[in-house]
Amino acid sequence: MKAFNFVHASDLHLGYAQYGLETRRQDFDNAFTELVNKTIELKPDFMIIAGDLFHHARPSNTTLENAIKNFKRLRDVEIPVLTVDGSHDSAPNMITGTILTPLDSAGLINHLPRREGACWRKSGCCYVYGVPNFRTRRKTHEALPEYTSQNPPTPEQSTANIFVLHMAIDIPNVTPSYIEAEASPELIPEGFGYYAAGHIHERYLGKFKSGLLAYSGCTETASYDEAKSRKGFYHVTVSEKGEFSPNFIELESPRKFIVLDEDFSGMNSAKITELAAKAVKNADTEGAVITSVIRGVLPSESSRAEVDVAKIRNAAEKALFVNPLVLLKESTVSEEIVRSIFESQIKDLKTKAYEYFIQIFSERYSREQSDQVARSALSLIEPLTRKQEARVKQIIEELQK
């Protein structure tokens, strides 16, 4: 077979006006334009987009126009684009369908699920087979076997074989906890040397069946928890022996994200507002998106609503946007329990105080740790009232160990 090379990208999410900002929608377009620029420089035999080209099944005219211009640029230099639909760029109804269908009809892309046999071939080089996204694990396990039965994959021994999909495969350390793994490994056909995957926004490359499984990740930051991940795509060279060698190419255009994640447990709302605003001010960077993640357990006299989100947001002057995420938990200790402690007789005070401590500490520690800390708190009462400093110091040192 002939040696060849291709580009593998996914999760472009064109049209996503994150935080309601037109500037962020343009950022996703800019990342796509840079991807196309770098692809044209690399001169691959073809490009694969493994789903979620668009963020919505009905993108705006502005987003669609920019996509069409870039696809025309690729067509002008004879770089075919192969696609499958993802969970965002296809609607869950037959009427709307996917925007990829008219783009395929216009000759701008080759949408694999529409092609005969759900595949595309380059003579003497490769066989590329693609499946659509079925949205949920239940639907995937019902529909994927039917799809492959109607469009039997036929990997060829004389060429390199590529399988394109947009779904999370149930493999340890691959699928993030917040994503449902739609497909068990057994559902995915054998016989392919490269599985070009999308849907998981973090880059991954590892052995799978008799080949490689590759998630190229997203090309722009769609969620703050992706901020640390490098954004880009794979440029894959394939030798005459059919050996796949992916090289990750990082994009330069994605906007800078700064994540400030801090635990404010035990502080009241005013103090939290003050410290969070100070952290945002110190992190203020020209054009950046700052996410202030505010975690912890509030004292019983405070509430989440009292945190001044506007003050935190306005602490930055140079950033494009500040996104305060208030994930504070309010104390679950009821007023009845507190009242019962102070109204109870002295002989029952320790028991009720222990129950009170357990409820407080269980919000932060395991049951075993909560018990240990609660008992230590109780044991401090007597030496504190008697001003036995040595004993207090001993108990605290034991607790720290």
C-alpha positions as CSV (number, residue, x, y, z in Angstrom):
1,M,0.0,0.0,0.0
2,K,1.0,3.6,-0.5
3,A,2.1,5.7,2.5
4,F,-0.3,8.6,3.3
5,N,-1.2,11.1,6.0
6,F,-4.4,12.7,7.3
7,V,-5.7,15.1,9.9
8,H,-8.0,14.0,12.7
9,A,-9.9,16.7,14.6
10,S,-13.2,16.8,16.5
11,D,-15.4,18.8,18.8
12,L,-15.1,22.2,17.1
13,H,-18.5,23.4,18.4
14,L,-18.8,26.2,15.9
15,G,-21.5,28.7,16.8
16,Y,-21.1,28.3,20.6
17,A,-21.6,31.8,22.0
18,Q,-20.3,30.9,25.5
19,Y,-21.5,33.1,28.3
20,G,-23.8,34.7,25.7
21,L,-20.8,36.5,24.2
22,E,-20.5,37.1,20.5
23,T,-16.7,37.3,21.0
24,R,-16.7,33.7,22.3
25,R,-18.7,32.5,19.2
26,Q,-16.0,34.2,17.1
27,D,-13.3,32.4,19.1
28,F,-14.6,29.0,18.0
29,D,-14.6,30.2,14.4
30,N,-11.0,31.4,14.8
31,A,-9.9,28.0,16.1
32,F,-11.5,26.4,13.0
33,T,-9.8,28.8,10.7
34,E,-6.4,28.1,12.3
35,L,-7.1,24.4,12.0
36,V,-7.8,24.8,8.3
37,N,-4.7,27.0,7.8
38,K,-2.5,24.4,9.5
39,T,-4.1,21.5,7.5
40,I,-3.4,23.3,4.2
41,E,0.2,23.7,5.3
42,L,0.5,20.0,6.1
43,K,-1.1,18.9,2.8
44,P,-2.7,15.7,4.1
45,D,-4.5,13.3,1.8
46,F,-7.8,14.0,3.7
47,M,-9.2,15.4,7.0
48,I,-11.5,13.6,9.5
49,I,-13.8,15.6,11.7
50,A,-15.1,13.1,14.3
51,G,-18.3,14.9,15.3
52,D,-19.6,18.1,16.9
53,L,-18.5,20.3,14.1
54,F,-21.3,22.6,15.1
55,H,-22.6,23.3,18.6
56,H,-26.2,23.4,17.4
57,A,-28.1,21.5,14.7
58,R,-29.3,24.8,13.3
59,P,-26.2,27.1,13.4
60,S,-26.6,30.8,12.7
61,N,-26.0,32.2,9.2
62,T,-22.8,33.8,10.3
63,T,-21.4,30.6,11.7
64,L,-22.5,28.6,8.6
65,E,-21.0,31.1,6.2
66,N,-17.6,30.9,7.9
67,A,-17.7,27.1,7.9
68,I,-18.6,27.1,4.2
69,K,-15.7,29.5,3.3
70,N,-13.2,27.2,5.1
71,F,-14.6,24.0,3.5
72,K,-14.3,25.7,0.1
73,R,-10.6,26.5,0.9
74,L,-10.0,22.8,1.6
75,R,-11.9,21.8,-1.5
76,D,-9.8,24.2,-3.6
77,V,-6.6,22.4,-2.6
78,E,-8.2,19.0,-3.0
79,I,-8.3,17.9,0.7
80,P,-11.5,15.9,1.2
81,V,-13.2,16.3,4.6
82,L,-14.8,13.2,6.1
83,T,-17.4,13.6,8.9
84,V,-19.7,11.8,11.3
85,D,-22.4,13.6,13.3
86,G,-21.9,14.2,17.0
87,S,-24.3,14.8,19.8
88,H,-24.5,18.5,19.2
89,D,-24.7,18.9,15.4
90,S,-27.6,16.6,14.9
91,A,-31.1,17.0,16.3
92,P,-32.9,14.2,18.0
93,N,-35.7,14.3,15.4
94,M,-36.0,13.3,11.8
95,I,-37.3,16.7,10.6
96,T,-34.3,18.8,11.7
97,G,-31.7,16.0,11.2
98,T,-28.1,17.3,10.9
99,I,-26.7,20.3,9.2
100,L,-24.0,18.0,7.8
101,T,-26.5,16.6,5.3
102,P,-26.8,19.8,3.1
103,L,-23.1,20.4,3.4
104,D,-22.6,16.9,2.0
105,S,-25.1,17.5,-0.8
106,A,-23.2,20.7,-1.7
107,G,-20.0,18.7,-2.1
108,L,-18.2,20.4,0.7
109,I,-17.8,17.4,3.0
110,N,-18.2,13.6,2.7
111,H,-20.6,12.7,5.5
112,L,-19.8,9.0,6.1
113,P,-23.2,7.8,7.4
114,R,-24.7,9.0,4.1
115,R,-22.3,7.3,1.8
116,E,-22.8,3.8,0.4
117,G,-21.6,1.3,2.9
118,A,-21.0,4.2,5.4
119,C,-17.4,4.4,4.1
120,W,-14.9,6.3,1.9
121,R,-11.9,4.8,0.1
122,K,-8.7,6.2,-1.3
123,S,-7.4,3.7,-3.9
124,G,-4.3,1.8,-2.7
125,C,-4.2,3.7,0.6
126,C,-7.1,3.4,3.0
127,Y,-10.6,2.4,3.9
128,V,-12.5,4.8,6.3
129,Y,-15.8,3.7,7.9
130,G,-18.0,6.0,10.1
131,V,-20.9,5.7,12.5
132,P,-23.2,8.4,13.8
133,N,-23.8,9.3,17.4
134,F,-26.8,7.7,19.1
135,R,-26.9,10.0,22.1
136,T,-27.4,7.6,25.0
137,R,-25.9,4.3,26.1
138,R,-29.2,2.5,25.8
139,K,-29.9,3.8,22.3
140,T,-26.3,3.1,21.2
141,H,-26.5,-0.6,22.4
142,E,-29.8,-0.9,20.5
143,A,-29.0,1.0,17.3
144,L,-25.3,0.5,16.6
145,P,-25.6,-3.3,16.0
146,E,-28.4,-2.6,13.6
147,Y,-26.4,0.1,11.9
148,T,-23.4,-2.1,11.4
149,S,-25.6,-4.9,10.2
150,Q,-27.2,-2.7,7.5
151,N,-23.8,-1.2,6.6
152,P,-21.3,-4.0,7.3
153,P,-17.8,-2.7,7.9
154,T,-15.3,-4.4,5.5
155,P,-11.8,-3.6,6.6
156,E,-9.3,-4.6,3.9
157,Q,-6.0,-6.3,4.4
158,S,-4.3,-4.5,1.5
159,T,-5.0,-1.0,2.9
160,A,-5.0,0.9,6.2
161,N,-8.3,0.8,8.0
162,I,-9.8,3.7,9.9
163,F,-13.0,3.7,12.1
164,V,-14.6,7.1,12.8
165,L,-16.9,7.6,15.8
166,H,-18.3,10.2,18.2
167,M,-19.0,8.5,21.5
168,A,-17.3,7.7,24.8
169,I,-16.1,4.1,25.0
170,D,-16.4,2.5,28.4
171,I,-12.6,2.1,29.1
172,P,-11.0,2.9,32.5
173,N,-9.3,6.2,32.7
174,V,-10.7,7.4,29.4
175,T,-14.2,8.6,30.0
176,P,-14.6,11.5,32.5
177,S,-17.0,10.9,35.4
178,Y,-19.4,13.6,34.0
179,I,-19.9,11.8,30.7
180,E,-21.9,8.7,30.1
181,A,-19.9,6.0,28.3
182,E,-22.3,5.2,25.4
183,A,-20.5,2.1,24.0
184,S,-18.9,-0.9,25.6
185,P,-15.7,-2.0,23.7
186,E,-17.4,-5.1,22.5
187,L,-19.8,-3.0,20.3
188,I,-16.9,-1.6,18.3
189,P,-15.9,-3.7,15.3
190,E,-12.4,-5.3,15.1
191,G,-10.0,-5.0,12.2
192,F,-9.1,-1.3,12.2
193,G,-5.7,0.2,12.8
194,Y,-6.9,3.6,13.9
195,Y,-10.1,4.6,15.7
196,A,-10.6,8.3,15.2
197,A,-12.9,9.4,18.0
198,G,-14.6,12.5,19.2
199,H,-16.9,13.5,22.1
200,I,-14.3,13.5,25.0
201,H,-12.8,16.9,25.1
202,E,-9.5,15.8,26.5
203,R,-6.8,14.4,24.3
204,Y,-6.2,10.6,24.6
205,L,-4.1,8.1,22.7
206,G,-3.9,4.4,23.6
207,K,-4.0,0.8,22.3
208,F,-7.4,-0.5,21.5
209,K,-8.2,-3.9,20.0
210,S,-5.6,-4.4,17.3
211,G,-5.0,-0.7,16.7
212,L,-5.0,2.8,18.3
213,L,-7.8,4.7,19.9
214,A,-7.4,8.5,19.6
215,Y,-9.5,11.3,21.0
216,S,-8.1,14.6,19.5
217,G,-9.9,16.7,22.1
218,C,-11.7,20.0,21.5
219,T,-10.3,22.9,19.5
220,E,-11.5,25.6,22.0
221,T,-12.5,25.6,25.7
222,A,-16.1,24.7,25.9
223,S,-16.1,24.3,29.7
224,Y,-13.8,25.7,32.4
225,D,-12.8,22.2,33.5
226,E,-11.1,21.8,30.1
227,A,-8.9,24.8,30.7
228,K,-5.7,22.9,31.4
229,S,-6.0,20.7,28.3
230,R,-4.0,21.7,25.2
231,K,-6.2,22.4,22.2
232,G,-5.4,21.0,18.8
233,F,-5.6,18.0,16.5
234,Y,-3.7,14.9,15.4
235,H,-1.7,14.8,12.2
236,V,-1.3,11.1,11.4
237,T,1.2,9.6,9.1
238,V,0.8,6.0,7.9
239,S,3.7,4.0,6.6
240,E,3.7,1.6,3.6
241,K,3.3,-1.2,6.3
242,G,0.1,0.4,7.6
243,E,1.7,1.7,10.8
244,F,-0.1,4.7,12.3
245,S,2.0,7.5,13.9
246,P,-0.1,10.4,15.3
247,N,1.5,13.7,16.1
248,F,-0.4,16.2,18.2
249,I,-0.5,19.8,16.7
250,E,-1.4,22.5,19.2
251,L,-3.5,25.5,18.2
252,E,-2.4,29.0,19.1
253,S,-5.7,30.9,18.8
254,P,-7.7,29.4,21.7
255,R,-8.4,32.0,24.4
256,K,-6.6,31.9,27.7
257,F,-8.7,30.5,30.6
258,I,-7.8,31.1,34.3
259,V,-9.4,28.9,36.9
260,L,-9.4,29.9,40.6
261,D,-10.7,27.0,42.6
262,E,-10.7,27.4,46.4
263,D,-12.4,26.0,49.4
264,F,-13.9,28.7,51.7
265,S,-15.4,26.3,54.3
266,G,-16.3,27.9,57.6
267,M,-16.2,31.5,56.3
268,N,-19.2,33.8,56.2
269,S,-20.5,35.2,52.9
270,A,-18.9,38.6,53.3
271,K,-15.4,37.1,53.9
272,I,-15.8,34.8,50.9
273,T,-16.8,37.7,48.7
274,E,-13.8,39.7,49.8
275,L,-11.3,36.9,49.3
276,A,-12.8,35.7,45.9
277,A,-12.8,39.3,44.6
278,K,-9.1,39.8,45.7
279,A,-8.1,36.5,43.9
280,V,-9.9,37.6,40.7
281,K,-8.2,41.0,40.9
282,N,-4.7,39.4,41.3
283,A,-5.4,37.1,38.3
284,D,-6.7,39.8,36.0
285,T,-5.2,39.3,32.6
286,E,-5.9,41.0,29.3
287,G,-8.6,39.2,27.3
288,A,-8.7,36.1,29.6
289,V,-11.8,34.3,30.8
290,I,-11.5,33.9,34.6
291,T,-13.6,31.3,36.4
292,S,-13.8,31.6,40.1
293,V,-15.0,28.3,41.6
294,I,-16.2,29.0,45.1
295,R,-16.5,25.7,47.1
296,G,-17.0,24.8,50.8
297,V,-19.5,24.5,53.6
298,L,-21.0,27.7,54.9
299,P,-21.6,28.3,58.6
300,S,-25.2,27.9,59.7
301,E,-25.8,31.7,59.8
302,S,-24.8,32.3,56.2
303,S,-26.3,31.5,52.8
304,R,-25.2,31.2,49.2
305,A,-27.4,34.1,48.2
306,E,-25.4,36.5,50.3
307,V,-22.2,36.0,48.2
308,D,-21.8,39.2,46.1
309,V,-21.3,37.7,42.7
310,A,-21.4,41.1,41.0
311,K,-18.5,42.4,43.2
312,I,-16.4,39.3,42.3
313,R,-17.1,39.8,38.6
314,N,-16.3,43.5,38.7
315,A,-13.0,42.9,40.4
316,A,-11.3,42.4,37.0
317,E,-10.8,45.2,34.6
318,K,-8.7,43.6,31.8
319,A,-10.3,40.1,31.5
320,L,-12.9,39.4,28.8
321,F,-15.3,37.8,31.3
322,V,-15.4,36.6,34.9
323,N,-17.5,33.6,35.7
324,P,-18.1,33.1,39.4
325,L,-19.4,29.6,40.1
326,V,-20.8,29.4,43.6
327,L,-20.8,25.8,44.6
328,L,-21.1,26.4,48.4
329,K,-23.1,24.0,50.5
330,E,-25.2,25.4,53.3
331,S,-25.0,23.8,56.7
332,T,-27.5,21.0,57.1
333,V,-27.6,21.2,60.8
334,S,-31.1,22.3,61.7
335,E,-32.1,24.9,64.2
336,E,-34.0,22.2,66.2
337,I,-30.7,20.3,66.8
338,V,-28.9,23.4,67.9
339,R,-31.7,24.4,70.2
340,S,-31.9,20.9,71.7
341,I,-28.2,21.1,72.6
342,F,-28.6,24.3,74.6
343,E,-32.0,23.3,76.1
344,S,-30.9,19.8,77.2
345,Q,-29.9,18.9,80.7
346,I,-26.2,18.9,81.6
347,K,-26.0,15.1,81.9
348,D,-27.0,14.8,78.2
349,L,-25.0,17.7,76.8
350,K,-22.0,15.6,75.7
351,T,-24.1,13.1,73.8
352,K,-26.0,15.8,71.9
353,A,-22.9,17.8,71.3
354,Y,-21.3,14.7,69.8
355,E,-24.2,14.3,67.4
356,Y,-24.0,17.9,66.5
357,F,-20.3,17.7,65.7
358,I,-20.8,14.5,63.7
359,Q,-23.3,16.3,61.5
360,I,-21.0,19.2,60.9
361,F,-17.8,17.2,60.2
362,S,-19.5,14.6,58.0
363,E,-19.9,17.3,55.4
364,R,-16.2,17.5,55.1
365,Y,-14.8,14.1,56.2
366,S,-15.5,10.4,56.0
367,R,-17.6,8.8,58.8
368,E,-14.5,7.4,60.5
369,Q,-12.7,10.8,60.3
370,S,-15.8,12.6,61.5
371,D,-16.0,10.4,64.5
372,Q,-12.4,11.0,65.4
373,V,-12.6,14.8,65.0
374,A,-15.9,14.9,66.9
375,R,-14.5,13.0,69.9
376,S,-11.4,15.2,69.9
377,A,-13.6,18.3,69.9
378,L,-15.5,17.0,72.9
379,S,-12.3,16.1,74.7
380,L,-11.1,19.7,74.3
381,I,-14.1,21.2,76.3
382,E,-12.9,20.3,79.8
383,P,-9.2,21.2,79.5
384,L,-10.3,24.5,77.8
385,T,-12.6,25.5,80.6
386,R,-9.9,24.6,83.2
387,K,-7.2,26.4,81.1
388,Q,-5.1,23.3,80.9
389,E,-2.9,24.5,78.0
390,A,-0.6,21.4,78.0
391,R,-3.5,19.0,77.7
392,V,-5.1,21.2,74.9
393,K,-1.9,21.2,73.0
394,Q,-1.6,17.4,73.3
395,I,-5.1,16.7,72.0
396,I,-4.5,19.1,69.0
397,E,-1.2,17.5,68.2
398,E,-2.8,14.0,68.3
399,L,-5.6,15.2,66.0
400,Q,-3.1,16.6,63.5
401,K,-1.3,13.2,63.3
